[in-house]
């Protein structure tokens, strides 16, 4: 699988590398710098999360039901 750098994801999403790093970490993908690399599947997941706010990698949070 090909590796994709964080800075490349930022360019594609029209955002900054720091935003991409933050979103990746929220998804449990540990990256530290714009030069860090992720695999293609992770890159797609990060990009999708930035664009839509949704990801399969996020743990579902159950909200308490109102009575």
Secondary structure per residue as TSV (DSSP state, phi and psi in degrees):
chain	resnum	aa	ss	phi	psi
A	1	X	-	360.0	141.2
A	2	X	-	-78.1	145.8
A	3	X	E	-93.4	145.5
A	4	X	E	-124.4	131.5
A	5	X	E	-81.4	150.4
A	6	X	H	-57.0	-41.4
A	7	X	H	-60.9	-33.7
A	8	X	H	-69.2	-37.9
A	9	X	H	-64.9	-41.5
A	10	X	H	-60.9	-42.8
A	11	X	H	-62.5	-43.0
A	12	X	H	-67.3	-34.4
A	13	X	H	-89.0	-0.8
A	14	X	T	55.8	47.7
A	15	X	S	-140.9	-175.2
A	16	X	-	-92.8	159.4
A	17	X	H	-62.8	-34.8
A	18	X	H	-64.6	-35.1
A	19	X	H	-66.6	-42.7
A	20	X	H	-63.5	-42.8
A	21	X	H	-61.6	-44.2
A	22	X	H	-60.5	-47.7
A	23	X	H	-65.3	-40.0
A	24	X	H	-61.4	-44.1
A	25	X	H	-64.9	-35.2
A	26	X	H	-61.5	-31.9
A	27	X	T	-85.1	-2.3
A	28	X	T	86.7	11.1
A	29	X	-	-96.8	109.8
A	30	X	-	-82.4	112.9
A	31	X	-	-134.3	152.0
A	32	X	-	-119.7	-26.6
A	33	X	S	-143.4	165.7
A	34	X	T	-62.1	-20.4
A	35	X	T	-88.8	-4.2
A	36	X	-	-63.9	150.9
A	37	X	E	-117.5	150.3
A	38	X	E	-132.0	163.5
A	39	X	E	-78.4	171.1
A	40	X	H	-60.7	-40.2
A	41	X	H	-64.4	-42.0
A	42	X	H	-65.9	-40.7
A	43	X	H	-60.4	-43.9
A	44	X	H	-62.5	-41.7
A	45	X	H	-65.8	-42.8
A	46	X	H	-62.9	-47.4
A	47	X	H	-60.6	-44.2
A	48	X	H	-61.4	-41.8
A	49	X	H	-64.7	-40.3
A	50	X	H	-65.6	-42.6
A	51	X	H	-75.9	-38.3
A	52	X	H	-113.2	-18.7
A	53	X	S	79.9	8.1
A	54	X	-	-121.2	148.4
A	55	X	-	-158.1	145.9
A	56	X	T	-72.3	-20.0
A	57	X	T	-81.4	-15.3
A	58	X	S	-73.9	138.5
A	59	X	-	-75.0	133.8
A	60	X	-	-70.6	129.5
A	61	X	-	-99.8	122.6
A	62	X	-	-88.3	127.7
A	63	X	-	-94.4	140.1
A	64	X	-	-64.7	141.6
A	65	X	-	-76.6	139.5
A	66	X	-	-83.0	140.7
A	67	X	-	-97.9	360.0
